[in-house]
């Protein structure tokens, strides 16, 4: 139904958007509170790093799928 390229592109963009939101939160100190718990900077930094890495992996997977087709 969907090609591997489309799935890799979609997941890469999704992970990139989450990573950018976490990066914005880190740079501008936007408070995040879930219930009564405030999510602090180190947790947001790890979220930024993990989702940036997932985005890179997804985009590299898209590029590798192109090479397999040729």
N, CA, C and O atoms as a printed pandas DataFrame, in Angstrom:
     atom_number atom_name residue_name chain_id  residue_number  x_coord  y_coord  z_coord
0              1         N          UNK        A               1    0.821   -1.182    0.000
1              2        CA          UNK        A               1    0.000    0.000    0.000
2              3         C          UNK        A               1    0.871    1.253    0.000
3              4         O          UNK        A               1    0.750    2.085   -0.899
4              5         N          UNK        A               2    1.751    1.402    0.998
5              6        CA          UNK        A               2    2.691    2.517    1.022
6              7         C          UNK        A               2    4.084    1.977    0.738
7              8         O          UNK        A               2    4.428    0.868    1.147
8              9         N          UNK        A               3    4.874    2.765    0.037
9             10        CA          UNK        A               3    6.242    2.340   -0.232
10            11         C          UNK        A               3    7.120    2.605    0.995
11            12         O          UNK        A               3    6.777    3.415    1.856
12            13         N          UNK        A               4    8.240    1.915    1.056
13            14        CA          UNK        A               4    9.179    2.118    2.167
14            15         C          UNK        A               4    9.706    3.550    2.188
15            16         O          UNK        A               4    9.975    4.099    3.256
16            17         N          UNK        A               5    9.852    4.147    1.025
17            18        CA          UNK        A               5   10.339    5.515    0.933
18            19         C          UNK        A               5    9.365    6.483    1.606
19            20         O          UNK        A               5    9.780    7.381    2.338
20            21         N          UNK        A               6    8.074    6.294    1.356
21            22        CA          UNK        A               6    7.059    7.165    1.945
22            23         C          UNK        A               6    7.021    7.017    3.463
23            24         O          UNK        A               6    6.923    8.011    4.182
24            25         N          UNK        A               7    7.099    5.793    3.946
25            26        CA          UNK        A               7    7.075    5.554    5.388
26            27         C          UNK        A               7    8.310    6.160    6.049
27            28         O          UNK        A               7    8.206    6.762    7.117
28            29         N          UNK        A               8    9.474    6.007    5.425
29            30        CA          UNK        A               8   10.704    6.579    5.980
30            31         C          UNK        A               8   10.641    8.101    5.993
31            32         O          UNK        A               8   11.063    8.732    6.963
32            33         N          UNK        A               9   10.119    8.693    4.928
33            34        CA          UNK        A               9   10.002   10.150    4.861
34            35         C          UNK        A               9    9.027   10.663    5.919
35            36         O          UNK        A               9    9.317   11.642    6.608
36            37         N          UNK        A              10    7.884   10.014    6.049
37            38        CA          UNK        A              10    6.885   10.441    7.019
38            39         C          UNK        A              10    7.408   10.336    8.446
39            40         O          UNK        A              10    7.242   11.260    9.242
40            41         N          UNK        A              11    8.034    9.217    8.765
41            42        CA          UNK        A              11    8.562    9.062   10.125
42            43         C          UNK        A              11    9.718   10.025   10.375
43            44         O          UNK        A              11    9.850   10.552   11.480
44            45         N          UNK        A              12   10.552   10.263    9.373
45            46        CA          UNK        A              12   11.650   11.208    9.532
46            47         C          UNK        A              12   11.161   12.623    9.805
47            48         O          UNK        A              12   11.712   13.318   10.659
48            49         N          UNK        A              13   10.130   13.052    9.084
49            50        CA          UNK        A              13    9.567   14.388    9.301
50            51         C          UNK        A              13    8.906   14.466   10.674
51            52         O          UNK        A              13    9.049   15.470   11.372
52            53         N          UNK        A              14    8.185   13.421   11.068
53            54        CA          UNK        A              14    7.528   13.396   12.380
54            55         C          UNK        A              14    8.560   13.499   13.502
55            56         O          UNK        A              14    8.401   14.305   14.418
56            57         N          UNK        A              15    9.616   12.686   13.435
57            58        CA          UNK        A              15   10.653   12.727   14.464
58            59         C          UNK        A              15   11.382   14.068   14.456
59            60         O          UNK        A              15   11.762   14.574   15.512
60            61         N          UNK        A              16   11.579   14.643   13.276
61            62        CA          UNK        A              16   12.244   15.940   13.180
62            63         C          UNK        A              16   11.409   17.036   13.845
63            64         O          UNK        A              16   11.955   17.900   14.530
64            65         N          UNK        A              17   10.096   17.003   13.646
65            66        CA          UNK        A              17    9.226   18.006   14.269
66            67         C          UNK        A              17    9.250   17.904   15.794
67            68         O          UNK        A              17    9.273   18.922   16.487
68            69         N          UNK        A              18    9.243   16.682   16.311
69            70        CA          UNK        A              18    9.317   16.510   17.763
70            71         C          UNK        A              18   10.661   17.008   18.286
71            72         O          UNK        A              18   10.730   17.653   19.332
72            73         N          UNK        A              19   11.726   16.705   17.550
73            74        CA          UNK        A              19   13.057   17.154   17.953
74            75         C          UNK        A              19   13.154   18.678   17.937
75            76         O          UNK        A              19   13.736   19.272   18.845
76            77         N          UNK        A              20   12.590   19.309   16.916
77            78        CA          UNK        A              20   12.612   20.769   16.851
78            79         C          UNK        A              20   11.803   21.396   17.985
79            80         O          UNK        A              20   12.200   22.422   18.537
80            81         N          UNK        A              21   10.680   20.789   18.330
81            82        CA          UNK        A              21    9.881   21.297   19.451
82            83         C          UNK        A              21   10.661   21.190   20.764
83            84         O          UNK        A              21   10.617   22.100   21.592
84            85         N          UNK        A              22   11.370   20.084   20.950
85            86        CA          UNK        A              22   12.183   19.918   22.157
86            87         C          UNK        A              22   13.337   20.918   22.163
87            88         O          UNK        A              22   13.671   21.473   23.209
88            89         N          UNK        A              23   13.946   21.151   21.001
89            90        CA          UNK        A              23   15.020   22.140   20.915
90            91         C          UNK        A              23   14.529   23.540   21.209
91            92         O          UNK        A              23   15.218   24.313   21.874
92            93         N          UNK        A              24   13.342   23.879   20.721
93            94        CA          UNK        A              24   12.753   25.184   21.027
94            95         C          UNK        A              24   12.510   25.331   22.521
95            96         O          UNK        A              24   12.751   26.389   23.102
96            97         N          UNK        A              25   12.033   24.265   23.130
97            98        CA          UNK        A              25   11.770   24.283   24.565
98            99         C          UNK        A              25   13.060   24.500   25.341
99           100         O          UNK        A              25   13.076   25.221   26.339
100          101         N          UNK        A              26   14.147   23.873   24.881
101          102        CA          UNK        A              26   15.431   24.047   25.559
102          103         C          UNK        A              26   15.967   25.465   25.433
103          104         O          UNK        A              26   16.500   26.015   26.397
104          105         N          UNK        A              27   15.832   26.058   24.257
105          106        CA          UNK        A              27   16.391   27.391   24.021
106          107         C          UNK        A              27   15.586   28.508   24.673
107          108         O          UNK        A              27   16.152   29.523   25.080
108          109         N          UNK        A              28   14.278   28.333   24.777
109          110        CA          UNK        A              28   13.430   29.415   25.281
110          111         C          UNK        A              28   12.839   29.135   26.652
111          112         O          UNK        A              28   12.022   29.914   27.144
112          113         N          UNK        A              29   13.239   28.034   27.277
113          114        CA          UNK        A              29   12.814   27.697   28.640
114          115         C          UNK        A              29   11.297   27.721   28.809
115          116         O          UNK        A              29   10.777   28.257   29.787
116          117         N          UNK        A              30   10.600   27.134   27.845
117          118        CA          UNK        A              30    9.140   27.039   27.927
118          119         C          UNK        A              30    8.807   25.959   28.953
119          120         O          UNK        A              30    9.260   24.823   28.814
120          121         N          UNK        A              31    8.029   26.290   29.976
121          122        CA          UNK        A              31    7.733   25.283   31.005
122          123         C          UNK        A              31    6.757   24.212   30.496
123          124         O          UNK        A              31    5.795   24.511   29.788
124          125         N          UNK        A              32    7.030   22.977   30.869
125          126        CA          UNK        A              32    6.148   21.860   30.556
126          127         C          UNK        A              32    5.780   21.204   31.875
127          128         O          UNK        A              32    6.651   20.776   32.633
128          129         N          UNK        A              33    4.487   21.129   32.140
129          130        CA          UNK        A              33    4.003   20.503   33.364
130          131         C          UNK        A              33    2.988   19.434   32.991
131          132         O          UNK        A              33    2.023   19.701   32.274
132          133         N          UNK        A              34    3.215   18.226   33.483
133          134        CA          UNK        A              34    2.287   17.122   33.280
134          135         C          UNK        A              34    1.732   16.765   34.648
135          136         O          UNK        A              34    2.444   16.253   35.512
136          137         N          UNK        A              35    0.455   17.043   34.830
137          138        CA          UNK        A              35   -0.130   16.861   36.160
138          139         C          UNK        A              35    0.486   17.868   37.106
139          140         O          UNK        A              35    0.393   19.076   36.887
140          141         N          UNK        A              36    1.113   17.373   38.155
141          142        CA          UNK        A              36    1.808   18.248   39.107
142          143         C          UNK        A              36    3.317   18.169   38.949
143          144         O          UNK        A              36    4.049   18.736   39.760
144          145         N          UNK        A              37    3.797   17.478   37.921
145          146        CA          UNK        A              37    5.229   17.253   37.736
146          147         C          UNK        A              37    5.741   18.136   36.602
147          148         O          UNK        A              37    5.210   18.122   35.491
148          149         N          UNK        A              38    6.784   18.901   36.910
149          150        CA          UNK        A              38    7.421   19.720   35.871
150          151         C          UNK        A              38    8.523   18.907   35.209
151          152         O          UNK        A              38    9.366   18.321   35.889
152          153         N          UNK        A              39    8.514   18.872   33.881
153          154        CA          UNK        A              39    9.550   18.153   33.141
154          155         C          UNK        A              39   10.711   19.119   32.950
155          156         O          UNK        A              39   10.555   20.174   32.337
156          157         N          UNK        A              40   11.856   18.758   33.470
157          158        CA          UNK        A              40   13.011   19.654   33.512
158          159         C          UNK        A              40   13.886   19.519   32.264
159          160         O          UNK        A              40   13.644   18.669   31.407
160          161         N          UNK        A              41   14.895   20.363   32.183
161          162        CA          UNK        A              41   15.790   20.455   31.038
162          163         C          UNK        A              41   16.510   19.184   30.640
163          164         O          UNK        A              41   16.544   18.861   29.453
164          165         N          UNK        A              42   17.090   18.442   31.581
165          166        CA          UNK        A              42   17.814   17.229   31.173
166          167         C          UNK        A              42   16.921   16.201   30.464
167          168         O          UNK        A              42   17.358   15.548   29.517
168          169         N          UNK        A              43   15.690   16.061   30.914
169          170        CA          UNK        A              43   14.780   15.122   30.249
170          171         C          UNK        A              43   14.464   15.600   28.839
171          172         O          UNK        A              43   14.405   14.798   27.907
172          173         N          UNK        A              44   14.262   16.892   28.682
173          174        CA          UNK        A              44   13.975   17.444   27.356
174          175         C          UNK        A              44   15.201   17.319   26.457
175          176         O          UNK        A              44   15.061   17.084   25.257
176          177         N          UNK        A              45   16.390   17.472   27.012
177          178        CA          UNK        A              45   17.606   17.299   26.216
178          179         C          UNK        A              45   17.700   15.875   25.674
179          180         O          UNK        A              45   18.039   15.676   24.508
180          181         N          UNK        A              46   17.399   14.877   26.522
181          182        CA          UNK        A              46   17.436   13.494   26.054
182          183         C          UNK        A              46   16.362   13.234   24.999
183          184         O          UNK        A              46   16.592   12.480   24.052
184          185         N          UNK        A              47   15.204   13.848   25.156
185          186        CA          UNK        A              47   14.163   13.723   24.137
186          187         C          UNK        A              47   14.648   14.316   22.828
187          188         O          UNK        A              47   14.444   13.729   21.765
188          189         N          UNK        A              48   15.294   15.486   22.895
189          190        CA          UNK        A              48   15.834   16.120   21.691
190          191         C          UNK        A              48   16.851   15.210   20.997
191          192         O          UNK        A              48   16.777   15.018   19.783
192          193         N          UNK        A              49   17.782   14.659   21.742
193          194        CA          UNK        A              49   18.832   13.821   21.165
194          195         C          UNK        A              49   18.249   12.539   20.562
195          196         O          UNK        A              49   18.616   12.148   19.454
196          197         N          UNK        A              50   17.350   11.895   21.288
197          198        CA          UNK        A              50   16.782   10.628   20.814
198          199         C          UNK        A              50   15.972   10.835   19.544
199          200         O          UNK        A              50   16.126   10.076   18.587
200          201         N          UNK        A              51   15.116   11.841   19.516
201          202        CA          UNK        A              51   14.286   12.046   18.333
202          203         C          UNK        A              51   15.076   12.599   17.157
203          204         O          UNK        A              51   14.724   12.329   16.009
204          205         N          UNK        A              52   16.132   13.365   17.408
205          206        CA          UNK        A              52   17.002   13.796   16.310
206          207         C          UNK        A              52   17.707   12.594   15.697
207          208         O          UNK        A              52   17.835   12.509   14.475
208          209         N          UNK        A              53   18.168   11.660   16.533
209          210        CA          UNK        A              53   18.816   10.456   16.029
210          211         C          UNK        A              53   17.830    9.594   15.238
211          212         O          UNK        A              53   18.178    9.061   14.184
212          213         N          UNK        A              54   16.610    9.456   15.741
213          214        CA          UNK        A              54   15.600    8.687   15.011
214          215         C          UNK        A              54   15.275    9.323   13.663
215          216         O          UNK        A              54   15.046    8.619   12.680
216          217         N          UNK        A              55   15.256   10.648   13.617
217          218        CA          UNK        A              55   15.008   11.345   12.359
218          219         C          UNK        A              55   16.131   11.086   11.357
219          220         O          UNK        A              55   15.872   10.830   10.181
220          221         N          UNK        A              56   17.362   11.153   11.819
221          222        CA          UNK        A              56   18.502   10.883   10.936
222          223         C          UNK        A              56   18.461    9.452   10.429
223          224         O          UNK        A              56   18.719    9.205    9.251
224          225         N          UNK        A              57   18.140    8.507   11.305
225          226        CA          UNK        A              57   18.057    7.102   10.901
226          227         C          UNK        A              57   16.968    6.914    9.849
227          228         O          UNK        A              57   17.169    6.188    8.875
228          229         N          UNK        A              58   15.817    7.562   10.034
229          230        CA          UNK        A              58   14.727    7.427    9.068
230          231         C          UNK        A              58   15.112    8.010    7.717
231          232         O          UNK        A              58   14.830    7.407    6.682
232          233         N          UNK        A              59   15.756    9.181    7.711
233          234        CA          UNK        A              59   16.163    9.780    6.438
234          235         C          UNK        A              59   17.261    8.959    5.759
235          236         O          UNK        A              59   17.290    8.862    4.532
236          237         N          UNK        A              60   18.157    8.374    6.542
237          238        CA          UNK        A              60   19.172    7.503    5.952
238          239         C          UNK        A              60   18.538    6.234    5.389
239          240         O          UNK        A              60   18.977    5.725    4.358
240          241         N          UNK        A              61   17.508    5.722    6.060
241          242        CA          UNK        A              61   16.789    4.571    5.547
242          243         C          UNK        A              61   16.098    4.884    4.240
243          244         O          UNK        A              61   16.035    4.033    3.352
244          245         N          UNK        A              62   15.580    6.086    4.107
245          246        CA          UNK        A              62   14.949    6.494    2.850
246          247         C          UNK        A              62   15.983    6.540    1.735
247          248         O          UNK        A              62   15.717    6.112    0.612
248          249         N          UNK        A              63   17.156    7.058    2.048
249          250        CA          UNK        A              63   18.211    7.133    1.047
250          251         C          UNK        A              63   18.700    5.742    0.651
251          252         O          UNK        A              63   18.979    5.491   -0.521
252          253         N          UNK        A              64   18.804    4.835    1.632
253          254        CA          UNK        A              64   19.234    3.471    1.329
254          255         C          UNK        A              64   18.193    2.722    0.521
255          256         O          UNK        A              64   18.549    1.865   -0.288
256          257         N          UNK        A              65   16.909    3.022    0.718
257          258        CA          UNK        A              65   15.867    2.393   -0.081
258          259         C          UNK        A              65   15.988    2.805   -1.542
259          260         O          UNK        A              65   15.710    2.004   -2.434
260          261         N          UNK        A              66   16.401    4.050   -1.797
261          262        CA          UNK        A              66   16.609    4.490   -3.174
262          263         C          UNK        A              66   17.736    3.735   -3.834
263          264         O          UNK        A              66   17.645    3.405   -5.017
264          265         N          UNK        A              67   18.798    3.452   -3.103
265          266        CA          UNK        A              67   19.924    2.725   -3.671
266          267         C          UNK        A              67   19.546    1.279   -3.995
267          268         O          UNK        A              67   20.034    0.717   -4.976
268          269         N          UNK        A              68   18.682    0.677   -3.178
269          270        CA          UNK        A              68   18.268   -0.707   -3.419
270          271         C          UNK        A              68   17.427   -0.827   -4.667
271          272         O          UNK        A              68   17.427   -1.878   -5.310
272          273         N          UNK        A              69   16.701    0.234   -5.032
273          274        CA          UNK        A              69   15.839    0.177   -6.204
274          275         C          UNK        A              69   16.626    0.284   -7.502
275          276         O          UNK        A              69   16.154   -0.175   -8.541
276          277         N          UNK        A              70   17.802    0.873   -7.468
277          278        CA          UNK        A              70   18.590    1.053   -8.701
278          279         C          UNK        A              70   19.403   -0.168   -9.026
279          280         O          UNK        A              70   20.120   -0.184  -10.027
